[in-house]
């Protein structure tokens, strides 16, 4: 029988996936906002605000998952 959690298991991929979910969309929104900054300042400002809100929420939820609460 295979144990689900063994002493020699490596969870680096899981941690990398959680970090990618935490920071990936926020970075993507910020990059798109930076490209739109010259053409449409209002849309760029909205994307920057969405990036910050997503980052705050994801750090709270995923941070709690990583911390084990």
Secondary structure, 3 states (H helix, E strand, C coil): CCCCCCCCCCCHHHHHHHHHHHHHHHHHHHHHHHHHCCCCHHHHHHHHHHHHHHHHHHHHHHHHHHHCC
